């Protein structure tokens, strides 16, 4: 069983079947938690699963597997009064879940101005032979444009022909994003990327986990789809960094 299969099987039993005993089968004894929703270790995860409500379910949209890291992008229903769109990132070791990071945000009540939701679009990585080239492209984009704030380079990385946007407050194309960024600036929220912690890539999908500011300190999770050496699609979640966590492992 490969790491993708391990994560899907584990998540299916934990959050699909809501089976606390799945912790014994799929979670390492030294399981390290970075989520703001649970304390460290397998027993805290067992308690979380045991407490899931009757109507709880998880709907997966896409999976990105990269070595010992496997990322999920999907929607949790039943954690609260409204669905939560989420990125979950697992590190797998010896067939067990060994470490976990996540970001969750409320699902927008409507599609964005371009008619896109936070999770629709292509679901399966393609062009697997381009994984490393796409990783390099997005890593360079993160360094020069996101962190370096050199927006004169945008069109070297983002397609001017096709840029499909899934952020609920922005529309398609560079113009759509520029319009949203101007509105955010009026609200005193400027996108400031400080550190990229992880780059997870498989084929045309590349996921960035970054730290920065958006009015307040935040975690940025950006999923980018690359085609012909240009970024053509974007999904994201921006979450505030909590003042306190239920563990000492940090959010990253």
Buried (B, 14 or more C-beta within 10 A) or exposed (E): EEBBBBBBBBBBBBBBEBBBEBBEEBBBEEBBBBBBEBBBBBEBBBEBBEEBEEEBEBEBBBBBBBEEBBBBBBBBBBBEEEBBBBBBBBBBBEBBBBBBBBBBBEBBEEEBBBEBBBBEBBEEBEBEEBBEEBBBBBBBBBEBBBBEEEEEBBEBBBBEEBBBBBBBBBBBBBEBBBBBBEEBEEEEBEBBBEEBBBBBBBBBBBBBBBBBBBBEBBBBBBBBBBBEEBBBBBBBBBBEBEEEBBBEBEBE
